[in-house]
Every structure is written in C-alpha cells, then in structure tokens.
C-alpha cells in the first residue's frame, strides 16, 4: 500500500471543509482525527485495513487540510 491514495484526497478535502466552516479548535480536531484512525483498527471493512505508515500519513494529510481550512477562515475574517 502506498502512503498517499485516493482516500488521502478525501481526508484533505474533508478536513479543509471542517476547518473552513465548522471547527477551529486544534485539540478537538486532533481527538477526532486520531480517534478515527484508532477506530479503523477494529473496523472489519477493507478500507480500514491499512499499514501504520498509511495511518500516520492520513493524520499528516488531515492536519494539512485542517490547517488550510482554518487559514482560509482566518484570512477571510480579517478581510471583513
């Protein structure tokens, strides 16, 4: 399995949207992001079967997406 895949794009877009419109608290974001990756350890579905490297890269991609979303929110609030 590769570190980045189609799910990575989905993770990035999801967390960018959450950061832009719903949430700007990094603590809650990290709990949700890491919590989901932990939940995937016990889910019996094929999409949840990943290597540890891929799980770590998912969290990194999540952080990048969330950072982008929060940055856009802050930039637009400064303009108004």
PyMOL commands that set and color helices and strands:
alter all, ss='L'
color gray80, all
select helices_A, chain A and resi 6-21+26-40+46-48+52-79
alter helices_A, ss='H'
color red, helices_A
deselect
rebuild
show_as cartoon
